[in-house]
Amino acid sequence: MQQASVKVYHGYGHTQNLVVYGHVFKHRARAKQVYSNNFWVNIKHLVKLFILKPYAGVQVKLNFNGQEIFNKTESDGFFKLEWAALEEVTAGLHIVKVDALNEAGEVIASCEGKVYVPHITQYGFISDVDDTVMISHSATIRRRLRELFIKNPHTRKTFPGVAQHYQLLARAHTT
């Protein structure tokens, strides 16, 4: 049996139309991340992030509230699943399941993901985390590489006031 792993990114939509993106890779992803302040451990982890092999042309199946939506991955293993819900979808987070299928239609890997449907009165803010929330020095290659190699996701710093800003955005117009 072919080993694979499915990575589902958070999807979004509104009361009828929804979209989910993801990747399928040709091996099982490592389940546990080891966080360390050790330079060599962080480099080893970064290298592993970049040596993933995409699974091109594999069929993926999304299950959502009894609906099944099919598509195939692109040459880079990336997939997009976009569909119209059969029933109106309420605001909030909803669970989806994505399966990667072999040629016989058998499930070789699965992953659960989430689709977010905002309330009518809410705004959606989509932001790149680097240099918007996290200090990453993306404008300076030397400082950016230092940040990547020396720090791990638990020790990287956010800009002052970012957490409070996002908490206020989350509460705005929702009462």
ABEGO torsion letter per residue (X at the ends): XBBBBBBBBBBBEBAABBBBBBBBBABBBBABBBBBABAAAAAAAAAAAAABBBBBGBBBBBBBGGBBBBBBBBAAGBBBBBBBBABBBBBEBBBBBBBBBBAAGBBABBBBBBBBBBBAABBBBBBBABGAABBAGAABAAAAAAAAAABBAAABBBBBGAAAAAAAAAABGAX
